Each structure stands twice: as C-alpha cells, then as structure tokens.
Amino acid sequence: MTLLVPNFYGGSSAMPLSNDSNMARELNTMGAGSDALASMPTYWGDQSYVAGPVYVGVVVCFLFVLGLFVVDKRTRYWLLAGTLVSFVLAWGKNFETINNLIFDYLPGYRSFRAVSMGLVIAQLAMPLLAALALSRILRPRDAAEPLGAAPTPAEPLHPA
C-alpha cells in the first residue's frame, strides 16, 4: 500500500512533527519540551527502523497497469518480471521459504542491509513502464496502426 499512498504506515522512524499536531498538543499537556518533536517515531509498520517508506505514487501505478496492456509484449514482460521479483525479494521474513533460498544461494544477497532494498528495482521498472505507456498513448499514429503495437524502450528518448 505504501507504493500507492504516501505514509500509509506512517513516515520514518525519526521524523520531525509540526507544533500544531495532536502529538505536540499532548506533549505540551504533559510538560514535555518542543525538542521531543524533533525526532518522533511516526512509522508503525513491521520493520524495526525505516528512513522513509517506499512510495511510487498512484499515477505511476495506474500508468504502470495501463502499460501492461499497451506496451509491446517483450518490454512489458521483463519490466513486470523485474517488478514482481523485487516484491518477492522485499517480502523477506514474510515469505521465508523463498527468502532463505535466495539468502543461501544468491551471491551478494547477504550484504543487503534490509530486504526492502529490493524495491529499488520496482522503483525503476514501474516509472519506466509508466513512461513507455504514456509515450505510446500520446504518440501520433496511423489510423491503421492498432494501439497494441507499442514503441521500443528507446523511443521516448528520441522525440519524433
């Protein structure tokens, strides 16, 4: 859900809060100083420490799903596969069978500080497919050309 909605599980583990927040009012009634607001834990998800949850955005997610229908098969399948693999890598202890297998046999996987780092792949693949979908939809085309015939990955870089 944090891919769609920013701060769905809260913000980071140490985030400054504004003076007009409910927490600030509660701390003022308890006599705590405003210094306590400088690094309040605002994340309530499963991870122990988070600098900030992964966020892609609802528009990018919508265009990503749209791209699964309008971008050519070869391009959309490797971007979808990369996104799904990154989700599986990020599940960590929630999908222990696969995580332990990858941890034991994939070189370099042990050096990840957090399994959620795997979502970097999705943060690259999802906007890329979204941009390709947008390029495909906005590109002028012949009347005989169907919308399903999609551009190559380099086409958005070279305007017509």
WOWO-V434073 format. One line per field, one symbol per residue. ss: DSSP state (A for helix, B for strand, O for the rest). A space follows every 50 residues. Layout:
ss = ???
This chain:
ss = OOOOOOOOOBOOOOBOOOOOOAAAAAAAAAOOOAAAAAABOOBOOOOOOO OOOOOOOAAAAAAAAAAAAAOOAAAAAAAAAAAAAAAAAAAAAAAAAAAA AAAAAOOOAAAOOOAAAAAAAAAAAAAAAAAAAAAAAAOOOOOOOOOOOO OOOOAAAOOO
